[in-house]
Amino acid sequence: MESYDVVVVGARSAGAATAMLLARAGHRVLLLDRTRFPADTLSTQHIHRPGLRLLDRWGLLEPLKAGGCPPVRHISYALEGELRLEGPVPVEERIDAVYAPRRYVLDSLVADAAVEAGAEFRDGCTVTGILTGEGGRVTGVTCRTDGGATQEVRARLVVGADGMRSTVARLVGARTEREDAPMTCVYYGYWAGLPAEFEVHERTGRLIGVVPTHDGLTLVAAYFPQEEFPAVRRDPALAYEEALRSTAPDLAERAAGARRVERLRGTGSQFNFFRQATGPGWVLVGDAGCHKDSITGTGISDAFEQAAALADAVAEGAEAGVGAGAGTESGPGFADEAALDAALHGYAAARDRLMEPRYQMALDSAGLQVTDERRGFLRWIASDPGSTRAFLSVAVSHVDAAQFSPA
């Protein structure tokens, strides 16, 4: 039976980044994904500034740029066609642009970096069960290749990074700690010949997000209230076109001279929850542990930040293990289960501190309500260039909205 320090299940943003960081730290890592790479996935694609800073720190931002992901240096927010805030993308730590890569490019880039760091990557491999030891501690996984072969893999730590409908979370019995009803549904498409920057157009009941991506294409996403999903799904193209016309008429005019390519993609499964983050021998990262409405577009950055926090926690557990004299040939400190578990509980607390304000911001935004109070607030912001710059920075960074309150 094969044996690793860590098995990471799921090779998208959270899983690939976790595998890369743990492999770089010297651990023996197996990365699994049921999908054959490269492959696309539902995504708003925008990487917020914290995620870009991590890509830069990991040495992956320049390769992403070199791979044809266009820099976007202007941002605008339009409310009901009557109020517009716009300006250059703020420059922070040498990063002066927004990037929104196709996921088959980004995920493969990070997975390849994990392999370069020493991780073993097996795509087309589906996890079917978990292995347990004394006291119910998770000690590995069972999996099946798309050719039908089955195997057992031992690991000192199993990481579930397999998304909102996480198999790992289900198999280990991770409890749901908080759950809120879905609030929006979303459909998006790619357009050729559509001139655009990073744009958000909003009115009560609708939000349109726009950002250029690879191959000269522009992603245009339309958000609707969840209760409209049954009607929207009957004719997504009609609903999508109506949303563009009624919410962003200037964008609709530009789109009239462009061409939508590929099929519309969409979902009504905008689930909102926190799951238990860790237990004996296992931990969840990314959407597997916390999923929220995609309307704020922070998912990729959230995944990268959680991966970095998890890698730090594992390093802390390993150091504590070494201090207790618990080194192993394959990975320092992994033999000290108590030290590892304590560090993972620290990660769980850090995840909640990171995600709770972003989760609430997503719920607030997903209400799709434009009140008179908010209109007045935005007019106040528009009257002051400094406040406008700070407001626009929310679209590329995680900024405390309290700083925008009038004095």
N, C-alpha and C positions, 0 to 999 in steps of 0.2 A: 504494500500500500504506500502511495506517495505521501510525503509529509512536508509541510511548509510552516513558516512562522505565521503567515497571514494568507487567508484566501479572501479576495475582494470579489463580491458578486455584483456585476454591473460595471460596464466600462465607459459610461458617459462622463459628464463633467466631474461629478463627485467621486466616482469610483476610479477613473483613470488618474485623477490628480492624487487621490489617496495612495494608490498603488505606486505611482511615481515617487512620491515623497518617502514612503516607507522603504522602497527599494534603494533610494539614494541614501537612506540612513543605514543601509547594510543588512536589512532583513530579507529573508527569502520569501518572495511574494508570488502568488498565483492570482492572475486576473482573469475572470470568466465573464462572458456575455453570451446570451442566447442568440443574439443577432450576428450575422456575418458583416464584418466591417470592410470598407466604409459604408455607412448607412445613415440616412436622415432620420429625424425624429421631430415630433411636434415641439415647437420652440419659438419664442419671440426673438431669440438670437442676440439681443442687445446685451453686451457685457458692461455692467456698471464699473465705475472707476476703481473700486477696491479689487474687483476681479482682474482688471487690466494691470494694476500694480503687482498683483501676484504673478500674472503671466510674465511680466517684465522681470520680476525677481527670479523666477524659475528659468529664465532664458528662452521663453517661448513667444514673447510678443513680437520680436523681430521676425522670426520664421512665419508667424501668422501674417504679418504685413507683406513679407516677401511672397507669400502664397496667393496674393491677389485680393486680400480683404481691404476694401477701400476705406481710407480715413474720411470721417465726416466731421467737419469743423464748424458747422453752423447749426443752431438749434432754435426751434420756434414752438410756441404753445398758443393755440387759437381757441377762444371760448365763444361759442355760438356765432361765429363769424363777425363779431363786433369788437372783440378785444384780442389783441395779439401782443405777446411778449416774445422777443427774439434777440439773439446775439451770438457771439462766438462761443464755442465750447471752452469752458475754463481750462487753463493750463495748470496742471499739478504734477510735480515730480517728472517733468519732461514729457508728460503725456498730454497731447494737445488735441485729441480727436476722439470721437466715438467709433467703436468697431462692432459690427454685427455679423459675424461669420456664419456661413452655412454650417449646420451641425455635423454633417459628414466630413467637413474639413477640420473643424475644431476638435471634435472628439477623437478623430484619428491622430491628430497632431499630439494630443496629450497622451493617448494610449501608446503611440510610438515612443514618446519620451519615457514612459514607464518601462517599456521593453529595453530601451537604450540604457536605462539605469540598472537593469538586471532582472526586472520582473518577467515572468513567463505569462504570455497572453494566449488564451484559448477562446476564440470566438466560435459561434455556432455550438455552444455548450450550455445546456439548461440545467440548473440546479433543481433536483427533484426531492431532496430530503436533507436532514441534518444528522450528524453523528453526535452522540452524547456519551459522557463518561460518568464518573462518580458524582452523585448529587445533582445530576441533570445538566452538568456543565457542557456547553457545546464544544465539541472537539474536532469538527470538520463537516464536510458536506458529501452528499452523493450527487452525481451529475450524469447527464446523458448527452452524447454528441448528436449532431443532426444526422449522423450516419447510423445511430441506434446503439452505439457502444455505451456501456455503463461503467462507472468506476466510483470508488470511494477515495476521498482525499482528506488526510488529517491536517489540522491546523491548530495552532495555539490561540488564534483569534480569527473569527469569521466576521467580515465587514459586509453588511447589507447596504449596497448602493444601487439597488435595483428598482428605484423609482417609486411613484405614488402607490402602485399596487404591489409592493414589495413581497416577493416570495419568502425572503429571509424573515421579514417581520411576521408573516403569517406562521411560518414553521416554528419560530422560537416563541410565539405567543406574546409578542410585544403589545402591551395594552395601549389603547387610545387615551391620552391624558386630557385632550381638549378637542372638540369637534364643533365646527360651525357650518351652517347650511351653505351650499354653493350659491353664489350671487350673480355670476355672469356666465355667458357662453361666448365663444370667440371663433371667428373664421378669418383666415388670412390667405393671401395669394401673392404671387410674384409677378412683377410687371417689367417688361422690356421697353425701353424708350421713354421712361417716366422720370423727368428731372425732379429731384427731391433732395432735401437734406434730412436731418433728424427732426421729425415733426410729430406733434400731438394736437389733435383736433377734438374738442369735447362739447357736448351739449347734454342736457338731462336725458338719460336713457341711452346714450351712445358715446363711444370713444373710438377714435381712429388713431392708430399709431403707424408711423412711416419711417423706414430707415433703409438706405442702400446696403447691398450685400454683394457677394461674389458674382462674377460673370456679367457685370453691368446691369444686374437686376435690382429692383426695389421691392422690399417687403411692405405690404399694406395690410394691416390687421384691423378688423372691426369687432368691437365688443358690444354685446346686447345683454339686457337683464336675463337672468336664468329662466324666469317664467315665460319668456318668449321662445325658448329653445325648441319646443315642439313645432311651432310655426316656422321658425327659421330653418330648421333641418329639412322641412318639406321642400323648400326651394332656396338653398343657401345663396345661389348666385343672385337671385332677385333681392333677397334681404341685404346682401352685401352691397349691391349697387345702390339700393335705396339709402343705406347708411352713409355711403360716400357722398351722395347728392345732398342729403339733408344736413349732414354734419360738417362736411368739408367741401363746399361747392367749388372753391378754387382748385382743390386737388382733383375733383371730378372733371373739371375742365381740362386740366393737364392730362388726366388719364384717357380722355377722349381721343387724344392723339397718340396713345401708347397701346400696348398689346399685353394682355394678361396671359402668362405662360404657365405650364403645369396646372394641376387641378387645385381647386380650393381645398384647404385643409381646415378642420375645425373640431371642436369638442364642446360638450356640455358638462364634462367631468372636471369642473374647476373646484376640486375638493379642498377643504380647509381643515387641517388637523395638526396636532402634535402627537407623536407616538413616543412611548418609552424609548429612550435613546440607547440604553445598554443593559446587559445582564451578564451572567457568568459565561464568558467565552465569546460574547458577541457584542456588536455595536452597529448602529444605523447612522448613515450619513446622507446628506442631501434630501431629496424628496421622499426617500424611504422613511425618514424620521419626522420630517415636517414639510407639509405641502400647503401652499396658499394660492389664492387667485393670481394668475399670471399678469394681471393688469399693470402692476408696477414694473414688470420686466426685470426683476432682480434675481431670478432663479439661478442663472449661471454663476454670477458673483457669489451668491449665497453658498452654492455648492463648493466653489473654490475655497471660500473662507472656512467652511466647516471642515474640508479636507485638511487645510493647514492646521486648524485647531486640533483635529484628531491626531495628526502626525506629531504635533507637539506633546499631546497627552501620552501617546505611546512612548515617545522618547523619555518623558518624565517617569513613566512606569518602568522603563528599562533601566534608567539610572538608579531608581530606588531598588530595583532588583539586584543591580551590581553592588550597591551599597550593602545589601543583605547577603552578598556572596552567592547570588543566583544567576550566574552566567551560563550560557549554553553555546554549543558550537555554532548553531545556526543563527542565534540572535540573542544579544545580551539582555538579561533581565526577564525573558519570557517564561522562565521556569518559576518565577515568583508570581503566582496567580493573584495573590492578595494585593501586591503592589500595582499590577496591571489593572485590576478591577477598580482600585481606588483612583488611579489616574483616569480611567474611562468615566467614572462618575464625575470627575472634575470636568471632563469634556462635555458631558451631558449638561452640567450647569452652565458652561460657557456657551453651548449651543442655544440654550434658552435665553440667555442674556442677549445674544446676537439676534435671534429670530423674533422674539416677542414684539419689539416695536415695529419691525418690518411686517410682521403678520398683521398687526392692527392697522398699519398704514394701508396694506393691501385690502383689508375688509372695508376701510373707510372709502378708498378709491373705487372699489367695486360696487358701492351703492349707486354710482352713476347719477348723483344728485347735484345740481347746480342751484344753490340757494341765493337769495338776494344778499345775504350776509357775505357769501363767498364772492359774488360779483363785486361788491364794494371793496372787499379785501384785495382782490386782484387789481382793481383800479388803483388802489393805494400803492400796491407794489409797482404797477406800471408807471406811476408818477415819479419814481425814484430810481435812477440808473443802478445804484448799488444794490437796492433790493431786487431789482430785476435780475441782475447777475446772480445773486444768491438763490433766487427762486429757480432759475434755469439750471443751477448746479445740482438741484435735486434730481434732475433727469439723468445725470451722469454719475452722481455720487449718492451716498446715504447721508443726508444732512438733517439735523433736527429741525422739524418744521417750526418749532417754537421761536426760532431766531427771526422768523418773518413777521411776528406780531408787532403791530404798530406800538410805538412808545406812548 
